[in-house]
Amino acid sequence: MSTIAAVATPQGNGAIGIVRISGPESLSLLEKIVQPSARHFDHFRPWVLHRGRFQAEDGRFLDDVLAVYMPAPKTYSGEDMAEIHCHGNPLILQSVLASLFQLGARPAERGEFTKRAFLNGRIDLSQAEAVGELVGAVSRSGLCDSVQRLCGHLSQKVTDLRERVDALRGELAVACDFPDDEVECLERGRFLEALTGLDQALLALLQGSERGRLMQEGARVVLAGAVNAGKSSLLNALLGRERALVTEVAGTTRDFLEEFCDLDGLPVRLIDTAGLHAHSQDPVEKLGIARGQECLKHCDAIVLVFDQSLWHGQEGAERCPDAEYAEILAEYGKRPILLVWNKIDIAPAWSGPPLWAKGYASCAVSCLNGQGLDELSSRLRALLLGCEKPTSEHVSCNVRQALALRRAQEELSALLADVRANVAYDLCAVRLDLLAEILGEVIGVSTPAEVLNVVFDRFCIGK
């Protein structure tokens, strides 16, 4: 295995710059380019920072540095490693790299340090991906999500599933070898029960794929409702600033507005749309309403805003009396929807949502005085993530992992159908083998080389 080197800190000037080295020649390279300052220096003691001077390839001393040697196997890459901490001038960092390359090291490829950690068994593939996602996280929720997977929460759950599959494979092999004793080896009812348990566990993991996407990429939330229900006021209240025009004139918003908002660490794009007005004759307003309908088709959640001062007294209605609201509920009812009853500061005391709205998440607010906005934020966040506060039990996954888990779930569904149809056990064993292989792809046990290349090519150089 060759020895690699790269700058591990961001480009540009900085107080500190770090050059990382990994491979069998790490220690010898360190000894050749760093002149220790200690008068009675003997050797680079492992895991100890030594002060010294960096000696360039032409023999000149260019910087006062700190250097550390880390012996295998308990290093990040699983190999001998070394780091040189110098001042963060790019010229110095490039001089350090030039000296290392002249002495035999080669430039590290994208993600090669983490790839070596994976190949040397220090981390599995899902943890390696979490490293890249941790570096690139754009929100606190995305950061926490990446840390959970880096700590192995997803790995452990997938490993447990794979062990259960392997146990069934063993029992099935015995049943195939001794067909006359099939009932004693693996009774069909018990086989179905075990597969059903696996199916439920897989579905639970797949539910986390959408949560992971939202935490990493953010959610699109559409504010919809009648003209003058208070959508723009709600947008301004959630943003904490006057972004949208709010007037007494109905239909102020004639196009959609899109703004970023942070919901307790969850990145959200709030989209304020034109008010629902089916009988509008204004061509501009009709175009704005049509654009709002397009936003509804591609959002992650809908906040339906009602003017509570106009809806008071209709609590007993069994069906939504407003045709435009009813149409949205009918067409997008399977999407997360939060009903917001606005203007409670001028309406009679709110006694809860009407009868027809009992199946939806609801809250009452006043955009004027801020009443209920904290509850709205927490309810919207829980609606998007599927839980109040994600814990270690709420494991998420990225797109690649989710695709593999969906393939595994499809294979398991087909296997369940085969078992119920009394298909021979030796044919069921083929599906069970494929199921184990697909689960192995999630954590890198049986992942094709081209998939690994795609994963690590997304990393920055030096990681």
C-alpha angles and dihedrals in degrees: 000000000000124000114248133196136189142154107268098193128076121277120265136049118320144152093258134024124188128206113198125205127189131179143060094301096053096109096043092049091050091051091051099052104031119069106200117230096213112108094219098034113163107172143328104280112215117261093005124118110233122195117225148131125274112235114206124218091264092055098257122131108236106172149009105243146174118230133190132188119207118190124213144288102030097055132105094265096032089242134092106290139184136186131201115203110200137156111294099248109130090221091060093046092050090049090054091050092047090054092049092049091048089054094053109277119123130216114272117242123230110298092353096137090054091042090056089049088056095045091048093052097249092123136003125240097266090053091048090054089048089058091059092044091048091055092047100040113135099190140039091246091052089048093052090045092054092047091053092055092043088056088057102252093135092039092055094050093048091045090052090051091049091050090053089051091048090051089054090047089056093050091045091052090055091048090051092048093049105034094166089062095044095126092053094045101046118350111213094233092053090047090054091048092052092048091048089054090051090049092054091049092050092049090052090054092048091054086062092059093074091045090052092050092052093048093048101037104021133241132272111224122185122209107211135169147106125319110284094008087129104260094140091045089052091050091052092046093052092046093046092227140074102267101143126049112251120192140151088252112101117240099026091152108066098162132031123272121206123199137165119247132179114224103193092309097326112115111228133180107213113205117197110201135195114274120267108262113154095180098049115137094190107108092207092050091047090052090051091051090050090053089050089055089053090052089053090056094057105036131107096221140005127223108201110201121206130187098235092196088066096041098050113122095031096090092117097055112122094201131038103264095203111085096206094051090043090053092054091047091049096047099040101025093122091059120083106274127184118195112212119194104204134193095038086151090073099029128081115269111301111242097184136282121317121267094261091055098054092105094058133073108257140181138171123230145169113216088192098061100017096245112159097006094117090052090048091053094049093046093049091048092049090047092054096044097037093235141056097244121001112235134182087281091061098072118182132196139199128247097271092048092046092052090053092047091050090052089050091050091049091050090048092050090052090048091051089052090050093050092048088050090053094244112176116274094236089061091046088053090063091058091045091053090051091048091055091048093051092049088051089059091064093061097029100255093123104012119143116244093243090058090051090052091053091049097051096039087069091064125093120249110268096037 
